[in-house]
Amino acid sequence: MFEKIAGKENFIKLITFLLIASIGILAISILTDSSDSRKQIIDMDGGSEEQLCSALSNIKGVGEVEVLVKHDTEGNVSGVIVIAEGGSNPITANKLTQGVSTLYNIPVSNVIVFEKEQEE
């Protein structure tokens, strides 16, 4: 009879331990993850996407600019999409591609420029 009681007690202890461990792992996961799982997009010298947009829009013929910056698992920039009013002009698109490629030290093949749709 004592063997059955000891077996039940061990089983209850095991279940209690697993429950506490699960709650602990869940708490750690929640506390170490950001709420939206996105990283702050900041390059090595502290610049941001807004600063990149501002700089690129000052290039002659570019106009209004939006950028999307993709990072690899180490946080390095791996690709950039530039959407600019002057993006359909090949000379302007080349300037944008060269500028972004140089800034982030990525191949020009990792930068793509699109023309921004004109708002009416």
All heavy atoms as an XYZ file, in Angstrom:
898
protein
N       0.812     -1.174      0.000
C       0.000      0.000      0.000
C       0.874      1.264      0.000
O       0.572      2.221     -0.672
C      -0.906     -0.017      1.227
C      -1.791      1.195      1.297
S      -3.026      0.895      2.549
C      -3.682      2.485      2.697
N       1.964      1.234      0.743
C       2.859      2.389      0.776
C       3.537      2.604     -0.567
O       3.858      3.723     -0.920
C       3.910      2.221      1.882
C       3.319      2.343      3.262
C       3.292      1.271      4.134
C       2.783      3.548      3.688
C       2.758      1.385      5.392
C       2.250      3.669      4.960
C       2.226      2.595      5.820
N       3.730      1.514     -1.327
C       4.360      1.623     -2.631
C       3.465      2.410     -3.585
O       3.939      3.231     -4.374
C       4.652      0.238     -3.207
C       5.752     -0.490     -2.470
C       5.917     -1.915     -2.975
O       5.322     -2.273     -3.995
O       6.663     -2.643     -2.329
N       2.141      2.179     -3.538
C       1.213      2.909     -4.391
C       1.200      4.389     -4.015
O       1.173      5.263     -4.875
C      -0.195      2.329     -4.288
C      -0.337      0.992     -4.960
C      -1.769      0.523     -4.898
C      -1.908     -0.819     -5.577
N      -3.282     -1.309     -5.541
N       1.224      4.705     -2.740
C       1.222      6.094     -2.279
C       2.514      6.778     -2.689
O       2.502      7.904     -3.185
C       1.010      6.168     -0.751
C      -0.387      5.675     -0.405
C       1.229      7.579     -0.243
C      -0.645      5.560      1.074
N       3.651      6.108     -2.530
C       4.941      6.678     -2.908
C       4.988      6.904     -4.415
O       5.511      7.920     -4.882
C       6.074      5.763     -2.469
N       4.440      6.007     -5.214
C       4.393      6.159     -6.666
C       3.544      7.342     -7.070
O       3.897      8.101     -7.969
N       2.398      7.522     -6.398
C       1.527      8.668     -6.683
C       2.212      9.974     -6.325
O       2.129     10.952     -7.051
C       0.224      8.552     -5.899
C      -0.873      7.831     -6.597
C      -2.151      7.947     -5.775
C      -3.303      7.343     -6.536
N      -4.544      7.377     -5.755
N       2.886      9.987     -5.183
C       3.587     11.202     -4.747
C       4.684     11.572     -5.739
O       4.837     12.748     -6.074
C       4.166     11.009     -3.350
C       3.119     11.006     -2.253
C       3.713     10.743     -0.882
O       4.959     10.609     -0.768
O       2.935     10.666      0.077
N       5.443     10.599     -6.208
C       6.490     10.874     -7.194
C       5.897     11.374     -8.500
O       6.440     12.277     -9.142
C       7.334      9.625     -7.444
C       8.269      9.326     -6.294
O       8.592     10.210     -5.503
N       8.692      8.074     -6.185
N       4.780     10.795     -8.904
C       4.109     11.215    -10.129
C       3.627     12.665    -10.004
O       3.814     13.474    -10.907
C       2.930     10.276    -10.443
C       2.215     10.631    -11.704
C       2.796     10.383    -12.949
C       0.960     11.223    -11.658
C       2.134     10.720    -14.117
C       0.298     11.568    -12.828
C       0.882     11.306    -14.062
N       3.036     12.998     -8.862
C       2.563     14.362     -8.622
C       3.736     15.338     -8.587
O       3.664     16.435     -9.140
C       1.727     14.430     -7.323
C       0.407     13.676     -7.529
C       1.463     15.873     -6.908
C      -0.415     13.508     -6.271
N       4.841     14.936     -7.973
C       6.037     15.784     -7.944
C       6.568     16.017     -9.350
O       6.958     17.136     -9.697
C       7.126     15.152     -7.070
C       6.851     15.230     -5.588
C       7.963     14.564     -4.799
C       7.674     14.569     -3.316
N       8.716     13.892     -2.538
N       6.579     14.975    -10.173
C       7.059     15.084    -11.552
C       6.174     16.042    -12.351
O       6.674     16.921    -13.050
C       7.102     13.702    -12.216
C       7.522     13.686    -13.683
C       8.955     14.177    -13.836
C       7.362     12.297    -14.269
N       4.869     15.877    -12.244
C       3.929     16.752    -12.955
C       4.101     18.193    -12.486
O       4.125     19.130    -13.296
C       2.471     16.278    -12.754
C       2.254     14.896    -13.383
C       1.481     17.290    -13.314
C       2.454     14.867    -14.885
N       4.242     18.407    -11.182
C       4.429     19.747    -10.628
C       5.721     20.369    -11.159
O       5.744     21.528    -11.568
C       4.457     19.694     -9.090
O       3.245     19.093     -8.629
C       4.593     21.082     -8.491
N       6.790     19.582    -11.172
C       8.072     20.071    -11.679
C       7.963     20.461    -13.150
O       8.444     21.517    -13.556
C       9.164     19.004    -11.483
C      10.453     19.371    -12.145
C      11.308     20.296    -11.561
C      10.823     18.809    -13.370
C      12.500     20.647    -12.171
C      12.007     19.153    -13.982
C      12.845     20.080    -13.386
N       7.334     19.606    -13.967
C       7.186     19.900    -15.392
C       6.339     21.148    -15.625
O       6.641     21.953    -16.502
C       6.582     18.702    -16.126
C       7.481     17.466    -16.236
C       6.720     16.308    -16.874
C       8.733     17.783    -17.034
N       5.297     21.319    -14.824
C       4.446     22.496    -14.938
C       5.223     23.768    -14.591
O       5.170     24.763    -15.323
C       3.225     22.346    -14.018
C       2.190     23.464    -14.075
C       1.599     23.587    -15.462
C       1.098     23.211    -13.062
N       5.983     23.740    -13.523
C       6.779     24.902    -13.116
C       7.858     25.203    -14.152
O       8.089     26.356    -14.511
C       7.389     24.682    -11.713
C       6.273     24.687    -10.663
C       8.434     25.748    -11.391
C       6.709     24.263     -9.280
N       8.508     24.164    -14.672
C       9.540     24.357    -15.697
C       8.945     24.964    -16.960
O       9.526     25.868    -17.566
C      10.227     23.030    -16.008
N       7.768     24.497    -17.362
C       7.107     25.047    -18.554
C       6.771     26.516    -18.375
O       6.967     27.323    -19.287
C       5.827     24.261    -18.860
O       6.117     22.920    -19.147
N       6.263     26.875    -17.217
C       5.935     28.273    -16.932
C       7.201     29.123    -16.950
O       7.218     30.229    -17.476
C       5.183     28.400    -15.594
C       3.784     27.765    -15.724
C       5.082     29.858    -15.143
C       3.036     27.627    -14.412
N       8.285     28.597    -16.394
C       9.558     29.316    -16.399
C      10.084     29.549    -17.804
O      10.523     30.654    -18.137
N      10.033     28.537    -18.640
C      10.503     28.670    -20.028
C       9.636     29.670    -20.781
O      10.137     30.506    -21.528
C      10.514     27.291    -20.726
C      11.614     26.425    -20.122
C      10.706     27.443    -22.233
C      11.580     24.978    -20.571
N       8.334     29.614    -20.582
C       7.428     30.555    -21.225
C       7.721     31.985    -20.776
O       7.765     32.907    -21.586
C       5.971     30.189    -20.914
C       4.898     31.076    -21.530
C       4.972     31.031    -23.049
C       3.523     30.645    -21.063
N       7.950     32.173    -19.481
C       8.249     33.511    -18.952
C       9.542     34.050    -19.543
O       9.614     35.220    -19.945
C       8.324     33.473    -17.430
N      10.554     33.225    -19.630
C      11.836     33.650    -20.214
C      11.645     34.022    -21.672
O      12.166     35.027    -22.150
C      12.902     32.549    -20.049
C      13.304     32.432    -18.566
C      14.129     32.846    -20.911
C      14.172     31.239    -18.258
N      10.899     33.221    -22.398
C      10.639     33.495    -23.811
C       9.930     34.821    -23.994
O      10.280     35.616    -24.859
C       9.806     32.364    -24.414
O       9.447     32.664    -25.737
N       8.937     35.087    -23.182
C       8.176     36.333    -23.288
C       9.039     37.533    -22.915
O       9.004     38.567    -23.582
C       6.915     36.275    -22.397
C       5.909     35.290    -22.998
C       6.288     37.657    -22.237
C       4.738     34.978    -22.092
N       9.847     37.400    -21.876
C      10.653     38.525    -21.410
C      11.815     38.853    -22.330
O      12.272     39.990    -22.367
C      11.167     38.248    -19.992
C      10.086     38.190    -18.905
C      10.708     37.768    -17.577
C       9.388     39.533    -18.771
N      12.321     37.877    -23.082
C      13.474     38.133    -23.942
C      13.087     38.476    -25.370
O      13.926     38.874    -26.154
C      14.417     36.918    -23.973
O      13.698     35.767    -24.438
C      15.014     36.664    -22.611
N      11.827     38.363    -25.742
C      11.377     38.651    -27.093
C      10.661     39.988    -27.106
O       9.912     40.303    -26.198
C      10.419     37.538    -27.565
C      10.197     37.558    -29.059
O      10.990     38.220    -29.759
O       9.246     36.911    -29.524
N      10.905     40.791    -28.166
C      10.186     42.055    -28.274
C       8.737     41.776    -28.630
O       8.396     40.726    -29.144
C      10.836     42.944    -29.338
O      10.689     42.364    -30.605
N       7.879     42.734    -28.390
C       6.440     42.513    -28.569
C       6.058     42.238    -30.006
O       5.134     41.497    -30.277
C       5.659     43.706    -28.038
O       6.016     44.871    -28.761
N       6.770     42.816    -30.972
C       6.414     42.587    -32.359
C       7.497     41.832    -33.130
O       7.415     41.703    -34.332
C       6.080     43.897    -33.059
C       7.240     44.864    -33.076
O       8.333     44.506    -32.596
O       7.059     45.987    -33.576
N       8.506     41.361    -32.454
C       9.586     40.558    -33.029
C      10.345     41.264    -34.140
O      11.021     40.630    -34.924
C       9.054     39.214    -33.543
O       8.529     38.475    -32.485
N      10.248     42.584    -34.218
C      11.006     43.320    -35.227
C      12.220     43.951    -34.562
O      12.181     44.346    -33.411
C      10.161     44.420    -35.860
C       9.043     43.866    -36.710
C       8.322     44.964    -37.406
N       7.620     45.776    -36.426
C       6.907     46.849    -36.717
N       6.789     47.241    -37.951
N       6.297     47.530    -35.774
N      13.297     44.075    -35.342
C      14.495     44.720    -34.837
C      14.454     46.200    -35.178
O      13.897     46.593    -36.197
C      15.739     44.122    -35.507
C      16.012     42.703    -35.133
C      17.260     42.227    -35.813
C      17.532     40.789    -35.489
N      18.670     40.260    -36.183
N      15.063     47.003    -34.333
C      15.256     48.405    -34.659
C      16.207     48.443    -35.847
O      17.251     47.802    -35.835
C      15.879     49.133    -33.464
C      16.183     50.572    -33.705
C      14.982     51.462    -33.532
O      14.048     51.098    -32.850
N      15.005     52.612    -34.139
N      15.837     49.180    -36.867
C      16.662     49.201    -38.067
C      17.632     50.364    -37.952
O      17.287     51.512    -38.195
C      15.786     49.308    -39.334
C      14.843     48.112    -39.395
C      16.637     49.403    -40.578
C      13.842     48.166    -40.498
N      18.858     50.044    -37.567
C      19.904     51.040    -37.400
C      21.183     50.478    -37.991
O      21.552     49.345    -37.725
C      20.124     51.388    -35.912
C      18.873     52.035    -35.342
C      21.331     52.275    -35.735
C      18.974     52.394    -33.885
N      21.837     51.283    -38.831
C      23.081     50.787    -39.404
C      24.237     51.031    -38.435
O      24.054     51.540    -37.345
C      23.334     51.385    -40.798
C      23.407     52.899    -40.797
O      23.722     53.464    -39.740
O      23.158     53.509    -41.846
N      25.432     50.663    -38.857
C      26.582     50.655    -37.957
C      26.938     52.032    -37.390
O      27.448     52.140    -36.307
C      27.804     50.065    -38.671
C      27.605     48.618    -39.112
S      27.188     47.520    -37.758
C      28.804     47.336    -37.054
N      26.666     53.105    -38.152
C      27.028     54.422    -37.635
C      25.853     55.132    -36.964
O      25.903     56.327    -36.715
C      27.640     55.291    -38.731
C      26.647     55.592    -39.851
O      25.537     55.049    -39.827
O      27.004     56.381    -40.745
N      24.784     54.395    -36.654
C      23.670     54.975    -35.923
C      22.589     55.571    -36.798
O      21.632     56.131    -36.307
N      22.746     55.488    -38.136
C      21.741     56.036    -39.038
C      20.508     55.153    -39.088
O      20.519     54.007    -38.705
N      19.429     55.703    -39.560
C      18.195     54.945    -39.633
C      17.628     55.028    -41.043
O      18.143     55.744    -41.902
C      17.185     55.483    -38.628
O      16.808     56.795    -38.989
N      16.526     54.315    -41.274
C      15.868     54.366    -42.571
C      15.401     55.784    -42.897
O      15.468     56.199    -44.047
C      14.684     53.398    -42.599
C      15.105     51.962    -42.724
C      13.922     51.016    -42.865
O      12.777     51.406    -42.559
O      14.152     49.884    -43.283
N      14.951     56.521    -41.882
C      14.508     57.893    -42.127
C      15.660     58.751    -42.639
O      15.485     59.559    -43.543
C      13.917     58.522    -40.852
C      12.605     57.911    -40.419
C      12.778     56.705    -39.508
O      13.849     56.573    -38.864
O      11.849     55.894    -39.439
N      16.831     58.575    -42.045
C      17.989     59.345    -42.488
C      18.386     58.947    -43.906
O      18.770     59.786    -44.706
C      19.168     59.134    -41.536
C      18.973     59.815    -40.201
C      20.093     59.484    -39.234
O      20.517     58.343    -39.138
N      20.557     60.487    -38.509
N      18.277     57.658    -44.225
C      18.589     57.196    -45.576
C      17.620     57.815    -46.571
O      18.039     58.315    -47.620
C      18.538     55.664    -45.643
C      18.799     55.043    -47.014
C      20.174     55.427    -47.557
C      18.655     53.526    -46.935
N      16.329     57.821    -46.247
C      15.330     58.434    -47.127
C      15.633     59.908    -47.341
O      15.560     60.424    -48.461
C      13.930     58.279    -46.550
S      13.270     56.612    -46.640
N      15.965     60.587    -46.259
C      16.266     62.016    -46.336
C      17.478     62.272    -47.232
O      17.459     63.161    -48.083
C      16.523     62.561    -44.936
O      16.881     63.915    -44.985
N      18.514     61.489    -47.060
C      19.732     61.670    -47.863
C      19.467     61.370    -49.340
O      19.860     62.139    -50.222
C      20.846     60.777    -47.332
N      18.785     60.268    -49.614
C      18.539     59.890    -51.004
C      17.618     60.878    -51.706
O      17.795     61.165    -52.898
C      17.947     58.481    -51.083
C      18.849     57.332    -50.628
C      18.093     56.001    -50.691
C      20.128     57.269    -51.443
N      16.649     61.421    -50.987
C      15.714     62.358    -51.613
C      16.383     63.670    -51.998
O      15.845     64.433    -52.801
C      14.517     62.617    -50.697
O      14.921     63.298    -49.536
N      17.568     63.938    -51.453
C      18.308     65.149    -51.809
C      19.104     64.997    -53.097
O      19.659     65.976    -53.601
C      19.243     65.564    -50.666
C      18.477     66.158    -49.506
O      17.512     66.882    -49.685
N      18.902     65.835    -48.293
N      19.191     63.805    -53.644
C      19.883     63.595    -54.913
C      19.008     64.150    -56.030
O      17.794     63.916    -56.065
C      20.183     62.092    -55.140
C      21.100     61.562    -54.038
C      20.793     61.867    -56.520
C      21.284     60.058    -54.066
N      19.614     64.880    -56.942
C      18.877     65.517    -58.039
C      18.076     64.485    -58.826
O      18.613     63.450    -59.236
C      19.847     66.239    -58.969
C      19.172     67.008    -60.068
C      20.175     67.764    -60.919
C      19.452     68.512    -62.018
N      20.382     69.255    -62.845
N      16.797     64.759    -58.994
C      15.929     63.915    -59.801
C      15.270     62.766    -59.054
O      14.462     62.042    -59.622
N      15.605     62.577    -57.793
C      15.077     61.432    -57.038
C      13.664     61.688    -56.556
O      12.780     60.853    -56.715
C      16.005     61.071    -55.852
C      15.359     60.030    -54.962
C      17.335     60.578    -56.367
N      13.419     62.832    -55.934
C      12.098     63.127    -55.389
C      11.868     62.403    -54.073
O      12.806     62.079    -53.341
N      10.601     62.119    -53.791
C      10.229     61.448    -52.541
C      10.688     59.997    -52.567
O      10.597     59.321    -53.583
C       8.715     61.509    -52.343
C       8.265     61.048    -50.981
C       6.765     61.216    -50.798
O       6.197     62.197    -51.300
O       6.177     60.336    -50.129
N      11.179     59.505    -51.414
C      11.780     58.175    -51.336
C      11.224     57.390    -50.157
O      10.965     57.955    -49.093
C      13.320     58.270    -51.163
C      13.949     56.908    -51.007
C      13.940     58.999    -52.316
N      11.049     56.096    -50.353
C      10.786     55.144    -49.276
C      11.811     54.026    -49.420
O      12.187     53.680    -50.540
C       9.381     54.552    -49.387
C       8.269     55.540    -49.159
C       6.897     54.904    -49.309
O       6.750     53.707    -48.960
O       6.001     55.602    -49.794
N      12.259     53.471    -48.308
C      13.215     52.358    -48.368
C      12.778     51.224    -47.447
O      12.154     51.455    -46.418
C      14.664     52.786    -48.000
C      15.221     53.768    -49.002
C      14.739     53.345    -46.602
N      13.103     50.026    -47.850
C      12.927     48.831    -47.024
C      14.297     48.181    -46.913
O      14.932     47.903    -47.926
C      11.940     47.863    -47.665
C      10.530     48.405    -47.886
C       9.738     47.448    -48.751
C       9.842     48.596    -46.558
N      14.740     47.963    -45.699
C      16.069     47.402    -45.461
C      15.909     46.020    -44.837
O      15.225     45.863    -43.835
C      16.904     48.314    -44.533
C      18.283     47.707    -44.291
C      17.018     49.711    -45.119
N      16.529     45.016    -45.450
C      16.489     43.635    -44.947
C      17.812     43.332    -44.268
O      18.868     43.648    -44.791
C      16.258     42.665    -46.104
C      16.424     41.213    -45.751
C      15.159     40.456    -45.957
C      15.318     38.972    -45.832
N      15.603     38.448    -44.563
N      17.716     42.712    -43.092
C      18.914     42.334    -42.331
C      19.027     40.813    -42.286
O      18.021     40.108    -42.260
C      18.835     42.880    -40.904
C      18.904     44.359    -40.834
N      17.806     45.175    -41.053
C      19.930     45.193    -40.589
C      18.171     46.433    -40.928
N      19.450     46.475    -40.642
N      20.262     40.327    -42.248
C      20.470     38.890    -42.079
C      20.390     38.559    -40.587
O      20.102     39.422    -39.766
C      21.793     38.431    -42.697
C      23.019     39.101    -42.080
O      22.922     39.664    -40.965
O      24.089     39.059    -42.709
N      20.640     37.310    -40.251
C      20.490     36.875    -38.862
C      21.478     37.553    -37.915
O      21.226     37.649    -36.724
C      20.649     35.345    -38.741
O      21.896     34.960    -39.325
C      19.505     34.635    -39.440
N      22.604     38.052    -38.437
C      23.584     38.752    -37.595
C      23.285     40.233    -37.478
O      24.002     40.965    -36.809
C      25.005     38.571    -38.147
C      25.596     37.181    -37.968
C      25.153     36.246    -39.074
O      25.042     36.691    -40.233
O      24.902     35.070    -38.788
N      22.234     40.717    -38.162
C      21.887     42.130    -38.093
C      22.516     42.977    -39.173
O      22.299     44.191    -39.213
N      23.301     42.369    -40.065
C      23.910     43.121    -41.157
C      22.902     43.316    -42.275
O      22.048     42.465    -42.517
C      25.129     42.371    -41.704
C      26.195     42.173    -40.659
O      26.489     43.073    -39.880
N      26.778     40.997    -40.623
N      23.021     44.434    -42.987
C      22.124     44.701    -44.109
C      22.436     43.707    -45.214
O      23.587     43.530    -45.620
C      22.289     46.150    -44.611
C      21.490     46.384    -45.881
C      21.862     47.130    -43.527
N      21.390     43.039    -45.702
C      21.583     42.058    -46.775
C      20.883     42.451    -48.063
O      21.177     41.917    -49.121
C      21.085     40.680    -46.317
O      19.709     40.734    -45.999
N      19.961     43.406    -47.994
C      19.274     43.854    -49.195
C      18.477     45.104    -48.923
O      18.055     45.352    -47.793
N      18.282     45.910    -49.978
C      17.547     47.160    -49.837
C      16.647     47.355    -51.049
O      17.074     47.143    -52.184
C      18.499     48.378    -49.697
C      17.717     49.683    -49.602
C      19.420     48.215    -48.509
N      15.413     47.750    -50.789
C      14.495     48.167    -51.841
C      14.301     49.670    -51.690
O      14.016     50.159    -50.599
C      13.134     47.454    -51.728
C      13.295     45.954    -51.966
C      12.131     48.054    -52.717
C      12.022     45.157    -51.745
N      14.493     50.386    -52.799
C      14.304     51.830    -52.809
C      13.128     52.128    -53.730
O      13.102     51.670    -54.871
C      15.565     52.562    -53.318
C      15.331     54.072    -53.354
C      16.777     52.225    -52.474
N      12.173     52.879    -53.239
C      11.020     53.286    -54.035
C      11.085     54.807    -54.117
O      10.938     55.493    -53.105
C       9.699     52.822    -53.385
C       9.742     51.309    -53.150
C       8.508     53.212    -54.256
C       8.684     50.803    -52.213
N      11.349     55.318    -55.331
C      11.565     56.747    -55.503
C      10.742     57.282    -56.661
O      10.509     56.580    -57.645
C      13.052     57.023    -55.749
N      10.344     58.550    -56.534
C       9.600     59.186    -57.612
C      10.387     59.164    -58.913
O       9.830     58.948    -59.978
C       9.239     60.624    -57.231
C       8.172     60.717    -56.170
C       7.842     62.145    -55.766
O       8.637     63.075    -56.061
O       6.784     62.332    -55.152
N      11.685     59.364    -58.847
C      12.529     59.370    -60.043
C      13.123     58.013    -60.372
O      14.067     57.911    -61.154
N      12.572     56.963    -59.788
C      13.138     55.624    -59.966
C      13.065     55.060    -61.374
O      13.795     54.132    -61.701
N      12.211     55.622    -62.243
C      12.115     55.107    -63.608
C      13.253     55.608    -64.495
O      13.537     55.026    -65.535
C      10.772     55.489    -64.234
O      10.679     56.902    -64.366
N      13.927     56.673    -64.080
C      15.051     57.211    -64.841
C      16.281     56.348    -64.565
O      16.712     56.222    -63.414
C      15.306     58.658    -64.424
C      16.440     59.304    -65.182
O      17.504     58.724    -65.364
N      16.219     60.529    -65.599
N      16.874     55.748    -65.599
C      18.007     54.836    -65.367
C      19.209     55.499    -64.693
O      19.892     54.864    -63.891
C      18.381     54.344    -66.766
C      17.342     54.831    -67.694
C      16.493     55.821    -66.990
N      19.461     56.759    -65.007
C      20.608     57.450    -64.388
C      20.344     57.671    -62.905
O      21.211     57.420    -62.056
C      20.888     58.790    -65.111
C      21.355     58.495    -66.547
C      21.917     59.608    -64.355
C      21.452     59.708    -67.432
N      19.123     58.092    -62.572
C      18.749     58.295    -61.173
C      18.755     56.968    -60.417
O      19.271     56.883    -59.292
C      17.359     58.950    -61.076
O      17.387     60.188    -61.789
C      16.968     59.205    -59.639
N      18.208     55.935    -61.038
C      18.187     54.612    -60.401
C      19.604     54.121    -60.139
O      19.880     53.526    -59.087
C      17.427     53.625    -61.275
N      20.517     54.384    -61.077
C      21.920     53.971    -60.893
C      22.560     54.736    -59.732
O      23.290     54.146    -58.928
C      22.710     54.196    -62.184
C      24.124     53.661    -62.073
O      24.337     52.514    -61.703
N      25.105     54.506    -62.370
N      22.265     56.025    -59.617
C      22.803     56.815    -58.500
C      22.305     56.255    -57.160
O      23.075     56.128    -56.208
C      22.392     58.282    -58.625
C      23.086     59.039    -59.728
C      22.557     60.464    -59.784
C      23.144     61.234    -60.939
N      22.579     62.600    -61.030
N      21.009     55.943    -57.109
C      20.440     55.388    -55.884
C      21.083     54.042    -55.547
O      21.449     53.777    -54.397
C      18.926     55.233    -56.024
C      18.127     56.532    -56.082
C      16.701     56.256    -56.522
C      18.158     57.242    -54.745
N      21.211     53.183    -56.549
C      21.801     51.855    -56.340
C      23.237     51.967    -55.851
O      23.629     51.298    -54.884
C      21.755     51.038    -57.651
O      20.397     50.935    -58.074
C      22.341     49.664    -57.469
N      24.022     52.829    -56.502
C      25.426     52.995    -56.103
C      25.541     53.572    -54.701
O      26.385     53.143    -53.908
C      26.152     53.903    -57.109
C      26.324     53.298    -58.487
C      27.200     52.061    -58.475
O      28.164     51.946    -57.712
N      26.856     51.100    -59.326
N      24.685     54.541    -54.383
C      24.737     55.160    -53.050
C      24.413     54.180    -51.943
O      25.129     54.091    -50.942
N      23.349     53.414    -52.117
C      22.950     52.439    -51.087
C      23.982     51.323    -50.983
O      24.349     50.893    -49.887
C      21.538     51.879    -51.384
C      21.199     50.739    -50.457
C      20.497     52.982    -51.276
N      24.470     50.863    -52.130
C      25.488     49.800    -52.142
C      26.739     50.237    -51.393
O      27.307     49.472    -50.607
C      25.827     49.443    -53.592
O      26.925     48.583    -53.652
N      27.152     51.466    -51.621
C      28.338     51.996    -50.952
C      28.102     52.175    -49.459
O      28.947     51.802    -48.632
C      28.742     53.344    -51.583
O      29.012     53.131    -52.971
C      29.962     53.928    -50.899
N      26.954     52.739    -49.112
C      26.643     52.994    -47.699
C      26.653     51.716    -46.873
O      27.238     51.660    -45.797
C      25.278     53.681    -47.572
C      24.783     53.925    -46.147
C      25.687     54.929    -45.441
C      23.347     54.399    -46.160
N      25.990     50.671    -47.384
C      25.859     49.436    -46.619
C      26.902     48.389    -46.972
O      26.890     47.293    -46.413
C      24.461     48.850    -46.795
C      23.392     49.678    -46.122
C      22.383     50.271    -46.865
C      23.392     49.858    -44.748
C      21.400     51.023    -46.251
C      22.411     50.619    -44.122
C      21.424     51.187    -44.881
O      20.451     51.929    -44.267
N      27.795     48.705    -47.914
C      28.854     47.777    -48.335
C      28.258     46.427    -48.768
O      28.677     45.365    -48.305
C      29.883     47.587    -47.222
C      31.163     46.943    -47.736
O      31.491     47.064    -48.909
N      31.865     46.255    -46.861
N      27.244     46.527    -49.640
C      26.602     45.334    -50.191
C      26.697     45.404    -51.716
O      26.852     46.493    -52.280
C      25.123     45.202    -49.746
C      24.299     46.422    -50.149
C      25.033     44.952    -48.259
C      22.812     46.300    -49.853
N      26.622     44.274    -52.393
C      26.688     44.292    -53.859
C      25.490     45.046    -54.452
O      24.395     45.048    -53.873
C      26.616     42.814    -54.254
C      26.764     42.027    -53.012
C      26.501     42.925    -51.854
N      25.698     45.667    -55.618
C      24.607     46.388    -56.270
C      23.455     45.444    -56.610
O      22.305     45.881    -56.711
C      25.085     47.145    -57.531
C      26.003     48.285    -57.154
C      25.728     46.229    -58.531
N      23.739     44.166    -56.748
C      22.684     43.191    -57.031
C      21.735     43.015    -55.840
O      20.652     42.455    -55.995
C      23.286     41.842    -57.421
O      24.069     41.330    -56.359
N      22.120     43.499    -54.671
C      21.275     43.410    -53.479
C      20.469     44.686    -53.249
O      19.842     44.845    -52.208
C      22.120     43.113    -52.241
C      22.693     41.721    -52.266
O      22.753     41.083    -53.300
N      23.125     41.250    -51.126
N      20.530     45.594    -54.219
C      19.769     46.843    -54.147
C      18.886     46.913    -55.383
O      19.364     46.726    -56.501
C      20.701     48.073    -54.117
C      19.891     49.365    -54.039
C      21.696     47.984    -52.977
N      17.610     47.180    -55.187
C      16.702     47.326    -56.318
C      15.922     48.617    -56.157
O      15.525     48.973    -55.050
C      15.774     46.103    -56.478
C      14.989     46.207    -57.765
C      14.871     45.939    -55.284
C      14.395     44.890    -58.223
N      15.750     49.315    -57.280
C      15.069     50.606    -57.274
C      13.794     50.495    -58.102
O      13.813     49.976    -59.222
C      15.977     51.720    -57.851
C      15.236     53.047    -57.913
C      17.244     51.852    -57.018
N      12.702     50.999    -57.546
C      11.411     51.027    -58.233
C      10.926     52.466    -58.317
O      11.273     53.312    -57.488
C      10.353     50.210    -57.475
C      10.623     48.742    -57.457
C      11.116     48.138    -56.318
C      10.377     47.962    -58.570
C      11.358     46.772    -56.280
C      10.609     46.596    -58.557
C      11.108     45.989    -57.399
N      10.075     52.730    -59.311
C       9.452     54.038    -59.416
C       8.270     54.098    -58.453
O       7.477     53.162    -58.372
C       8.957     54.277    -60.847
C       8.287     55.628    -61.018
C       7.785     55.860    -62.430
O       7.713     54.906    -63.215
O       7.451     57.018    -62.732
N       8.184     55.205    -57.751
C       7.084     55.395    -56.813
C       5.839     55.830    -57.587
O       5.910     56.656    -58.485
C       7.449     56.450    -55.768
C       6.415     56.634    -54.707
C       6.903     57.578    -53.631
C       5.808     57.705    -52.604
N       6.292     57.785    -51.285
N       4.718     55.240    -57.223
C       3.462     55.607    -57.864
C       3.104     57.038    -57.490
O       3.164     57.424    -56.317
C       2.350     54.642    -57.410
C       1.049     54.863    -58.112
C       0.003     53.824    -57.746
O       0.295     52.939    -56.921
O      -1.090     53.907    -58.277
N       2.735     57.823    -58.495
C       2.388     59.223    -58.278
C       1.003     59.306    -57.651
O       0.063     58.680    -58.137
C       2.399     59.994    -59.594
C       3.755     60.000    -60.288
C       4.810     60.727    -59.491
O       4.533     61.751    -58.886
N       6.026     60.230    -59.488
N       0.886     60.059    -56.569
C      -0.399     60.265    -55.908
C      -1.141     61.382    -56.613
O      -0.546     62.377    -57.010
C      -0.203     60.595    -54.432
C       0.428     59.462    -53.661
C       0.651     59.800    -52.199
O       0.125     60.839    -51.735
O       1.365     59.055    -51.536
N      -2.439     61.205    -56.778
C      -3.230     62.234    -57.464
C      -3.853     63.196    -56.509
O      -4.143     62.970    -55.415
C      -4.315     61.548    -58.292
C      -3.714     60.688    -59.381
C      -4.795     59.962    -60.172
O      -5.949     60.421    -60.179
O      -4.466     58.953    -60.780
